[in-house]
Amino acid sequence: MLFRDRILPAAHDRVSSVRAAFETGEVGFDSLIDAERDLRNDDLGYQVAMAGRSRRRAELDRALGDMPVLQGEEVIR
């Protein structure tokens, strides 16, 4: 998945790079805040995409008459 495999790792790398640059005085605090905000927004986008995927899967299962059974925290199909 694009978010998990590329976008989030790149955002984490950017935060690490900007943090190192901030610690050496190369960039200001605002740059670090921007990088952290971008990471949080990317993570939120990933979570929204995963929730949508789960919702669509449930809709498909219902349409096909395949109702999963929940046992504890595990879904049995």
MDAnalysis code that builds the backbone (N, CA, C; Angstrom):
import MDAnalysis as mda
import numpy as np

u = mda.Universe.empty(231, n_residues=77, atom_resindex=np.repeat(np.arange(77), 3), trajectory=True)
u.add_TopologyAttr("name", ["N", "CA", "C"] * 77)
u.add_TopologyAttr("resid", np.arange(1, 78))
u.add_TopologyAttr("resname", ["MET", "LEU", "PHE", "ARG", "ASP", "ARG", "ILE", "LEU", "PRO", "ALA", "ALA", "HIS", "ASP", "ARG", "VAL", "SER", "SER", "VAL", "ARG", "ALA", "ALA", "PHE", "GLU", "THR", "GLY", "GLU", "VAL", "GLY", "PHE", "ASP", "SER", "LEU", "ILE", "ASP", "ALA", "GLU", "ARG", "ASP", "LEU", "ARG", "ASN", "ASP", "ASP", "LEU", "GLY", "TYR", "GLN", "VAL", "ALA", "MET", "ALA", "GLY", "ARG", "SER", "ARG", "ARG", "ARG", "ALA", "GLU", "LEU", "ASP", "ARG", "ALA", "LEU", "GLY", "ASP", "MET", "PRO", "VAL", "LEU", "GLN", "GLY", "GLU", "GLU", "VAL", "ILE", "ARG"])
u.atoms.positions = np.array([
    [0.845, -1.171, 0.000],
    [0.000, 0.000, 0.000],
    [0.892, 1.237, 0.000],
    [0.522, 2.208, -0.783],
    [1.332, 3.407, -0.977],
    [1.631, 4.140, 0.333],
    [0.622, 4.347, 1.159],
    [0.838, 5.062, 2.421],
    [1.832, 4.316, 3.300],
    [1.585, 3.031, 3.508],
    [2.396, 2.239, 4.439],
    [3.826, 2.049, 3.932],
    [3.964, 1.828, 2.626],
    [5.271, 1.461, 2.086],
    [6.137, 2.638, 1.655],
    [5.518, 3.756, 1.314],
    [6.319, 4.865, 0.799],
    [6.107, 6.187, 1.532],
    [4.849, 6.582, 1.664],
    [4.568, 7.914, 2.202],
    [4.971, 8.029, 3.672],
    [4.539, 7.079, 4.502],
    [4.874, 7.160, 5.933],
    [6.373, 7.019, 6.198],
    [7.074, 6.065, 5.555],
    [8.523, 6.014, 5.785],
    [9.236, 7.301, 5.356],
    [8.800, 7.891, 4.242],
    [9.413, 9.144, 3.792],
    [9.143, 10.268, 4.789],
    [7.944, 10.309, 5.334],
    [7.608, 11.341, 6.322],
    [8.429, 11.162, 7.601],
    [8.612, 9.912, 8.033],
    [9.449, 9.647, 9.216],
    [10.894, 10.069, 8.950],
    [11.394, 9.756, 7.754],
    [12.758, 10.148, 7.396],
    [12.913, 11.666, 7.397],
    [11.895, 12.346, 6.881],
    [11.950, 13.816, 6.846],
    [11.993, 14.385, 8.261],
    [11.183, 13.849, 9.151],
    [11.196, 14.332, 10.539],
    [12.576, 14.111, 11.151],
    [13.154, 12.945, 10.920],
    [14.489, 12.661, 11.468],
    [15.532, 13.630, 10.922],
    [15.473, 13.887, 9.620],
    [16.430, 14.804, 8.998],
    [16.262, 16.225, 9.512],
    [15.023, 16.667, 9.587],
    [14.767, 18.029, 10.056],
    [15.138, 18.161, 11.529],
    [14.875, 17.117, 12.321],
    [15.247, 17.164, 13.739],
    [16.768, 17.297, 13.883],
    [17.514, 16.521, 13.097],
    [18.974, 16.610, 13.153],
    [19.444, 18.000, 12.728],
    [18.827, 18.549, 11.689],
    [19.189, 19.892, 11.234],
    [18.834, 20.939, 12.286],
    [17.726, 20.752, 12.967],
    [17.328, 21.678, 14.036],
    [18.335, 21.635, 15.182],
    [18.757, 20.430, 15.547],
    [19.698, 20.280, 16.661],
    [21.051, 20.915, 16.372],
    [21.409, 21.015, 15.090],
    [22.682, 21.652, 14.733],
    [22.501, 23.124, 14.368],
    [21.269, 23.606, 14.463],
    [21.010, 25.010, 14.189],
    [20.844, 25.359, 12.722],
    [20.746, 24.357, 11.857],
    [20.612, 24.616, 10.419],
    [19.218, 25.089, 10.026],
    [18.204, 24.653, 10.761],
    [16.828, 25.069, 10.469],
    [16.169, 25.522, 11.762],
    [15.084, 26.251, 11.612],
    [14.366, 26.755, 12.774],
    [13.353, 25.757, 13.304],
    [12.813, 26.096, 14.466],
    [11.822, 25.250, 15.123],
    [10.580, 25.081, 14.260],
    [10.233, 26.116, 13.493],
    [9.054, 26.036, 12.637],
    [9.185, 24.934, 11.588],
    [10.388, 24.685, 11.103],
    [10.604, 23.601, 10.137],
    [10.352, 22.241, 10.775],
    [10.773, 22.100, 12.014],
    [10.538, 20.850, 12.734],
    [9.044, 20.646, 12.971],
    [8.358, 21.697, 13.358],
    [6.906, 21.611, 13.570],
    [6.205, 21.240, 12.265],
    [6.619, 21.849, 11.153],
    [6.009, 21.535, 9.854],
    [6.209, 20.067, 9.488],
    [7.406, 19.549, 9.701],
    [7.681, 18.145, 9.384],
    [6.842, 17.217, 10.256],
    [6.737, 17.529, 11.533],
    [5.911, 16.719, 12.440],
    [4.438, 16.782, 12.038],
    [3.967, 17.967, 11.664],
    [2.574, 18.123, 11.242],
    [2.307, 17.307, 9.970],
    [3.242, 17.360, 9.028],
    [3.085, 16.580, 7.798],
    [3.018, 15.087, 8.101],
    [3.861, 14.627, 9.016],
    [3.835, 13.220, 9.410],
    [2.485, 12.858, 10.013],
    [1.979, 13.684, 10.904],
    [0.672, 13.410, 11.530],
    [-0.444, 13.393, 10.488],
    [-0.395, 14.320, 9.529],
    [-1.405, 14.343, 8.470],
    [-1.323, 13.102, 7.588],
    [-0.105, 12.679, 7.267],
    [0.063, 11.466, 6.465],
    [-0.441, 10.243, 7.221],
    [-0.145, 10.175, 8.516],
    [-0.617, 9.054, 9.325],
    [-2.143, 9.052, 9.403],
    [-2.728, 10.217, 9.551],
    [-4.190, 10.309, 9.567],
    [-4.773, 9.848, 8.231],
    [-4.146, 10.243, 7.133],
    [-4.597, 9.793, 5.815],
    [-4.553, 8.282, 5.692],
    [-3.499, 7.675, 6.229],
    [-3.382, 6.218, 6.214],
    [-4.502, 5.582, 7.032],
    [-4.749, 6.117, 8.217],
    [-5.801, 5.561, 9.076],
    [-7.178, 5.693, 8.426],
    [-7.435, 6.814, 7.775],
    [-8.710, 7.014, 7.077],
    [-8.839, 6.017, 5.929],
    [-7.751, 5.809, 5.189],
    [-7.777, 4.847, 4.082],
    [-8.040, 3.433, 4.591],
    [-7.408, 3.061, 5.695],
    [-7.612, 1.719, 6.243],
    [-9.038, 1.544, 6.759],
    [-9.596, 2.578, 7.369],
    [-10.982, 2.504, 7.843],
    [-11.930, 2.357, 6.660],
    [-11.678, 3.098, 5.592],
    [-12.509, 2.983, 4.394],
    [-12.418, 1.606, 3.776],
    [-11.219, 1.055, 3.773],
    [-11.023, -0.297, 3.240],
    [-11.822, -1.317, 4.054],
    [-11.763, -1.203, 5.359],
    [-12.508, -2.128, 6.219],
    [-14.010, -1.969, 6.029],
    [-14.445, -0.733, 5.886],
    [-15.873, -0.475, 5.688],
    [-16.351, -1.080, 4.361],
    [-15.561, -0.889, 3.297],
    [-15.939, -1.460, 1.994],
    [-15.926, -2.985, 2.028],
    [-14.977, -3.562, 2.760],
    [-14.928, -5.020, 2.884],
    [-16.175, -5.535, 3.593],
    [-16.591, -4.840, 4.636],
    [-17.795, -5.241, 5.367],
    [-19.027, -5.125, 4.478],
    [-19.098, -4.065, 3.677],
    [-20.226, -3.902, 2.753],
    [-20.259, -5.028, 1.731],
    [-19.095, -5.399, 1.213],
    [-19.014, -6.497, 0.252],
    [-19.422, -7.811, 0.900],
    [-18.932, -8.059, 2.098],
    [-19.298, -9.283, 2.814],
    [-20.806, -9.362, 3.027],
    [-21.407, -8.253, 3.432],
    [-22.861, -8.238, 3.632],
    [-23.596, -8.502, 2.322],
    [-23.133, -7.884, 1.235],
    [-23.781, -8.061, -0.062],
    [-23.699, -9.511, -0.530],
    [-22.622, -10.192, -0.175],
    [-22.439, -11.591, -0.568],
    [-23.044, -12.561, 0.436],
    [-23.569, -12.024, 1.527],
    [-24.164, -12.877, 2.554],
    [-23.142, -13.539, 3.446],
    [-21.918, -13.053, 3.414],
    [-20.833, -13.612, 4.230],
    [-20.682, -12.760, 5.476],
    [-21.252, -13.216, 6.563],
    [-21.192, -12.461, 7.808],
    [-20.110, -13.048, 8.707],
    [-19.025, -12.298, 8.938],
    [-17.979, -12.797, 9.826],
    [-18.479, -12.891, 11.262],
    [-17.888, -13.800, 12.006],
    [-18.245, -14.007, 13.408],
    [-17.104, -13.481, 14.264],
    [-17.433, -12.698, 15.263],
    [-16.433, -12.139, 16.156],
    [-16.346, -13.002, 17.409],
    [-15.150, -13.535, 17.661],
    [-14.902, -14.317, 18.872],
    [-13.783, -13.624, 19.640],
    [-14.144, -12.984, 20.733],
    [-13.155, -12.187, 21.462],
    [-12.770, -11.001, 20.603],
    [-11.493, -10.898, 20.276],
    [-11.030, -9.821, 19.401],
    [-10.681, -10.350, 18.017],
    [-10.954, -11.611, 17.752],
    [-10.598, -12.239, 16.482],
    [-11.835, -12.426, 15.610],
    [-11.686, -12.100, 14.329],
    [-12.776, -12.288, 13.370],
    [-12.584, -13.636, 12.688],
    [-13.615, -14.477, 12.751],
    [-13.597, -15.795, 12.118],
    [-14.467, -15.716, 10.873],
    [-13.933, -16.112, 9.740],
    [-14.702, -16.088, 8.478],
    [-15.055, -17.494, 8.074],
])
